[in-house]
């Protein structure tokens, strides 16, 4: 099979090679999937550069979420059959024509959902919903500030927060990105390249502050955003797309009676698999009803997937990009 293989850690355009390798064998508890499409995610970049908390070991195939069709199942797998359309949350291994994966990381998708869309929503929407639902306890009528709102996870959070009944303030770095946020339901917009964050939050909330901050950016904006929380507000630490892990003065949560909460969906999905499946079922239901829809920025072939990764690194992507491997 054809695959994009990382032979050593480092620069994306130097260490990924398009290769012909063997189709993986499956264990008794695994499923073999013929991959249709694979999402491109920020952790892919970090793994390739050896900056991620999860290290798959070399050589490895990037690509953390795939959609496709089951071609074989292990002897101990009873709940899946060849021919079923699925999405799989694999962590890595997705930039290839086939992938072998443990059955508990696989989810059947309805016929109504296109395989391209399936590869574009699973990781982002699962992360965002876990953050908003289990970690942020977001309630209808509350106001949420979403930083990095035009990225894959950020835009999913905009979409989901509106479905959950919140007032959404989307913050991004330019007007093009903010236009997409508005399309996905954002009520208010902040361009943090030109707007004063605090002044805009005070304007939009009548000086009350926001109930929840959803932060995938980190960096210098984090402390500014925390200061915009209301009394007993909640701050969700989802990621550090800026590349900078901020240092937060701990007197801020003290003075505001606020909580600072970490979000790591990958651990949740493994430690609480039943809750994770409930979340995924809810996301699928909203998807089928047309309440949520991933914003696909661009489609790449497997041969030029490196360009897709580079575009993500260079912050050109609005929403989500995917690699098309085999359209079903």
Secondary structure, DSSP 8 states (H G I E B T S, - for coil): -EEEEE-SSS-HHHHEEEEE-------TTEEEEEEEEEE--HHHHHHHTT-SS----SSEE--SEEEEEEEEE-TT--S--TT-EEEEE-SS--SBSEEEEEGGGEEE--TTS-HHHHHHHHHHHHHHHHIIIIIT---TT-EEEEETTTSHHHHHHHHHHHHTT-EEEEEESSHHHHHHHHHTT-SEEEETTTS-HHHHHHHHHTTS-EEEEEES--TTHHHHHHTTEEEEEEEEE---TTS------THHHHHHT-EEEE--HHHHHHHTHHHHHHHHHHHHHHHHTTS----EEEEEESTTHHHHHHHHHTT--SSEEEEES---
